[in-house]
């Protein structure tokens, strides 16, 4: 895990969506999504449930 991954995850939590987090951080939404997917692969479990209009944290994602 690197600091950017944690920063992105926190922004998603605060903003409630990847798109809004990307706007806040001046990063593209696909870049954030790719970084979070990489973190999920590294940890071995999902942190987010990606739904049509929003993102929900899994129980493990909340713990992280």
Buried (B, 14 or more C-beta within 10 A) or exposed (E): EEEBBEBBBEBBBEBEBBBBBBBEBEBEBEBBBEBBBEBBEEBEEBBBEEEEEEBEBBEBBEEB
